[in-house]
Amino acid sequence: MGDYAIVLNAGSSSLKFSVYRHSDATTWKMEVRGQIDGIGSMPRFSASDGGGARLADEQWEPSVDRRGAFDALARWLGARYGHGARVLGVGHRVVHGGAKYAQPAIVTPQVLQDLRALVPLAPLHQPYNLDAIDAVSERLPGVPQVACFDTSFHRGQPAVAQLVPLPRDICRGGVQRYGFHGLSYEYIASVLPAVAPEISRGRVIVAHLGSGASLCAMRAGKSIDNTFGFTALDGLCMGTRPGSIDPGVILYLFQVLELAASDVETILYKKSGLLGISEISNDMRNLLGSSEPAARLAVDYFVYQATRHIGALAAVLGGIDGLVFTAGIGENSAEIRKRICDASAWLGVEIDDDANTRKGPRISRAASRVSAWVIPTNEESIIARHTGVLLGLSEAVN
């Protein structure tokens, strides 16, 4: 029995979920979190409770596709919570909100139509985000849903940071720099006053380093610039995406190699980045464990690009007070953090190797002019918070 909200973060081969209980008039408490990985290959379902105790860890049959994964999750939640539970709302991560959606939005047919039109701008994420909304509509008709956008956090940036220098008649159609990973950056900004109060009102660069990677320049907890742009292809080198690339290379693919648009899209979203350089893996753990020269080159390039963009964002901020690492690589790879901090020593970063090995949260020396931190992200809590507030159900999430 009880009232709940569900948070879904759907990707191309994974589905992350959290369940929050409406514990009193203003607060949601996270009760369960988990994920289904390997959808389409070797699906694995895992879940734990709010205290971290394991509730499930199962390998599923390869035949379980995305639709089957949603069905299985619905059955598991139904069995756990029973028929007396009431779902008050479902919140979703949606990567691209476009020019129209600067804030989270309650899902309506018009909102869905607008978001489907943005699929070409985020083909690696947007279709799966919207599939999750459709799946919930089928299984929980009448339950309100909220779309929370990775672009929203960056919408207050200076106009010059949002500009794409193309003819203005093209830009009027919505061609601009949006920035992504906004839910992650919003979470980091929300916890900085408690975790690192000395930098929370200052100039901070947050490094969201994972299979998708970006940097965000913040001043007083607000986004000033982001390495992503019009799409999630720009900026840092990523697992399978190239990051910043000369537009002339794209012309070369079309004009000289005569590739079709669909082939170019596949190259840019699925075959480039760490995988393209190494021809071994898009997983940083595999590359760090390999002795192959191509693997070492891929890691070197990742560190080089991160360091290069940190310098650029420090210039935008007019200096830097703190550097924060988050997401899969940022939270878990002491070697990558050390290499980036060592390469950024000219800015005043002095890493504490012991603290870095322990994952901090502070990983810089006490005397370091610029402090460095490791702060795990929690996009789901931000989605739950927006869902509760937008539906008039709550004001806080624990």
N, C-alpha and C positions, 0 to 999 in steps of 0.2 A: 504494500500500500504506500501511497505518497504521490507527490507531484514532482515531475522531472523535466529537465531539458536535455536534449541530445546535441552534441557537436560532431559534425562530420568534416573531415578533410580528405577529399578523394583525389587520388592521383591516377596516373596511367596504369600502374601495376600495384597500387596499394590503397588501402582505406584505413585512415586513422579515425578513432572515435573516442568520445568521452561522454560520460553520463553525470549530470549534476542534479543533486537533490535540492528542492526548494525547502531549506531548513527553517527559515523564519520569514518574516515579512519583507526583509530587504536582502537576504543573503542566499547564495547558491553554494553548495559544498560539493566538490568533485568526489564521486563515489567509485567510479570505474573508468579506466582508460585502457585502450588497447589498439591493436592494428591487425590488418590482414595484409601480409606482404606476399610478393611473388605471384600476384594474380596473372593468369595466362601462362604460367610455367609450373612452379611448385608452390602453391599457396600455403601459407602458414598463418595460423590464427593464434594470437597471444593477448592476454588481458591480465590486469592487476587491479587491486583495489586502491583506495585513496592513500593507504599506508605503504603501498608498494608490494604487498603480498600477492604472489602469483595465483590467479584464478583459473587460467587456461593457457595451454601451450600445445597446440595440435598441428600436425602436418596434414593437409587436406589433399585429396586426389587432384592430379593435374587437370582433370576435366572441369573443375570448378572455375567458371568464368566470372566476369564482373557481376552479371545478374545473379548467378548462384551465390556469390560472396555476400551480396546484399541480403538475399533470402536467408542464408545461414546466420548472418549477424542478427537479423530480425528474430529468428527462432531462438537464438541464444539469449538475447535480451528478454524476450517474452518468457522463456523458462526461468530466468533469474528473477524477474520482477513480478511475474504473474499478471492476472487480469485486473487486479485492483489498482495497478499503477496508472497514472495519468500523465501523458506527455503534453506539456504546455507549449512547447515550441522546439524547433530544430534550427540550429545555426550552422551555416556552411562557410567554408573558405571558398571565395571565388577570386581568381587571380586578377582578372581585368574588369574594372568598372567603367573604363572609358572616360570621356569628358563629361558625361551626364551624371555619374554617381560619385560624388565626393564624400559620401557618408554611407554607412550600412543602410540597407533597404529591405522592407518587408517584400517577400516575393509575390508578385502578381503576374498574370499573363503578359502584361506590357513589359514588366521588368525582365521576364524570361526572354521575350522577343528581342529586347535591347541587348541582353547579354549574349544571346546566340549570334548576333551580328558581329560580336567582338572575337569570335572563335579564330578567325584568321590572324589575329594579333597575339594569340596565346594558344596555339594548336596543341602544345604539349600538356596543357593544364585545363583550359576552359571547358572542353567537351566533357571531361570527367567530372569536373565540379558541377556542371549542369545535369549530368546523368544522375548524380546523387540526389539532386532536387527532385528530378522526375521519379526516382525510386521511392522517395519518401512520400510523394504525392499519391502514388499507387497504394502504398501500404498504410499510410496514416492520412487519409483524406480529411480535410477540414482542419488539420493541425497547422498553425501558422509557421512559416519558415522565414528565416532572415539570411540574406546574402551579405557577407562581410568581405570587403575588397582589399586586396594587397596593394592597391594603388592609392587608397584613401589617405593614408598617413602622410603622403608626399604632396597632397594637393595644395598645401599652403606655402609651397616653395616660392622664392622670388621668380618673377616672370622670366628673367634671363636664364634661370636654371631649367625652365620648362620648354624653352624654345628649341625648335628644329629649324635650321636655317635654309628652308626651301621656300619657293614662291608662296606668298601669303594666301593665294586662293586655294592652294593645296592644304595649307595648315588650318584654314578655317573649317575644314572637314574633320578636324580632330587629330591631325598629325602633330604631336607634341611629345615631349619627354614626360612620362608618367612616373616611372620608378615602381619597384615591386618589393616583395618581402616586407610590406608595410605592417602586417599584423605582428610579425616578429619584432620589428623595430619599435612598434607601439608598446609591446610588452616590456622590452628592455628599458625604454624611457620611463615606464610606469614604476619599475622597481629600482631604478638608479638612486632615488632619494633615500631608500632604505639600505641598499647594498653598498653604494659608493657615493655618499652624500657630498663629498668634497668636489666631485666633478659633475653632479647632476644638473647644476645651473650653468655649467661651462661649455667648452667646445669639445665635443666628443665624436670620435669616429667609431662606429660599430661595424664589425666585420662578421657578416652572416655567411659563414663558409660551410658549404655542404655540396651535394651534387649540383644544386643551383647555388651560385655564390654572388654576393654583392657587398658593397660598402655603403653606409649612410653617414653623412655629415650632419650632426645635430648641434644646435645651439639652444641651451636651456630646454632640452627635451623636445625640440621641434625640428622637423626635417628641413635642412637647408639645401642639400643636394644628395643624389644617389647615383651609383654607377650604372644602373639600368636606365633604359630610355623609353622609346616608343613601344618596344617589345622586350621580352625577357631574354634577348640575345646579346645585349650590349654589355660593356664593362669588363668584368673579370672573366678569365678562363674558367670554364665549368666542367662537369663530368663529361657531357657530350655536346656542349654548346661552346662556340669559339670565343665569346666575349667580343671586345672591340675589334673590328676588322675593316680594312680599307674598302669602301663601297665599290671601288674599281674591281676588287676581286669578285664581287657578285656579278658585275657586268661581264667579267671574263667567263664566269661559269655559263652565262646565258649566250654571250655573243661568240666566243671562241670554242668552248666545249659543247655548245648547243644543247645544254641540259634543259629538261622540262622544269616548270615551276615546282611541280611536286617532288622532283629529284633534288632540287636545290633546297627545298624546305627540309627534306629528310637529312641532307648533309648538314645543314645548319643546326638542326634540333637534336639529331640522334647519332651523328657520326663524327663530330668534331671534338674540340676541347681535349681533355685528358685522354680520351679514347682515341681520338684522331692522331695525336702526337705519339702516343706510346704504341698503338696498335695491340695493346695488351689488355687494358681494363680502363673503365671510367671510375673505379673505386680507389680512392686515395690510399686505403689500407693495403691493397694489393700492390700498388705502385711503390709505396715506401718499403715493402717487403721484397721487392724485386731487385736483382743486380743487373738487369738489362739496361744498357745505355739509354734506350728510348724511354724507359720508365723513369730514369733519373732526370732526363731532359724534360719530361712532362711535369714532374714535381718542381724542377727549377723554374719552369715557365710560370707555373701557378704562383709560386712565391714572388717571382719577379713582377708579375702583373699586379698582385695584391699590393706589393710595396710601392710600385709606381703610382697606383691610384690613391694610396694613402697619402703620398706626397702631394698629389693634385688636390685632394680634398682638404688637406691641411692648409694649402694656399687659399682655397675658397673661404675657410673659416678664419683665416688670418692668424693661424697658430692652432695648437691642440693641447688640451688638458688631460685627456684620457683616451685610451684605446681599449675597446671591449670586443672580445671574441665570443661568438655564439654559433649555434647550429652544429650539425654532425661533426665536421672536421674541426671547426673552431672550438667546440667543447671537448673533443676527445683526442686530438693530436697534439701532444706536447712538442713534437719535433717541428710541425708546421708553425705553431705559435712562436717557438724560439727563433726559427729562421726569419720570420716576418719581423719580430721585435728587434733582432740583431741588425737586420737590414734597415730598420727605422731608427737606429740609435742616434742618427744625426738630428732627429727631432727632439731627443731628450729621453728616449725610452731605455731604461736599464732593467733587463729581466732578472728575476730571482729564479735560478734554475730549480731549486728545491720546491719553491711555491708553485712553479710551473708544472712540475711533475705531479704535485698534489692537486692540480686543477684549481688552485687559488682559494677563494675568488680573486684576491689580489695576487698578481704574479710578477709585479715589478718590485724593485728594491725600495726601501723606505725613502732613500735619498733621490730616487728617480724624479726628474723634473716633470715627466709625463708618466702618469700611472697607467698600468695595463691590468686588465681584468678578464676573468672567464665567468660568464653569466649564462646559465642554460635558458633557452627561450621556451616560451609556453604560449603558442598561438591559440591553442584551444581555450585557454582561460579568457583571452581577449574576445574571442568569438562568443563565448558564453556570456560575458559581461554585456556586449553589445546586444545580444539576443534578448537578455532579460530586460535591459533598459528600454529597448525599442518596442517590446511587447508590453511594457508597463508592468513587468512582473517583479523587478528587483533593481537594486542600485549597486550591488557589490557581488564579487565572486571570491571565494576562498580556495 
